[in-house]
Amino acid sequence: MSASKNAEGDQACFYWIWPNMMINVYPGDGNVNTIQVIPVDAETSLGIYRDYSLNEKTTIEKEDYFKFVDQVRQEDFELVEKLQKGLNSQVFTNGIFSPTEHAAVYFHELIDKALHD
């Protein structure tokens, strides 16, 4: 699990559940979403995004949250597509994780263990 604080000091928490589920919990009422990643082939994955709320009433806060989540998703799509393209280039030899990407490193360690056990 990792957490990050926003300007107001509230925390967002991100959970990875082996092997392909992410749960994101943002500050506010009902600001929870899941991302399930399903491999399609060696270079393609399907992301299934779900948003959850405690009630059906739409508030300005929820609308702002949905806009924020959609913006992040679009940025992630572009980033991942560029990353995949770079992985297929002839100059790529090895990736280096940021020291702050503890969850990503842990997830890759789980994959390595699953492949070699």
Disulfide bonds with the S-S distance in Angstrom:
none
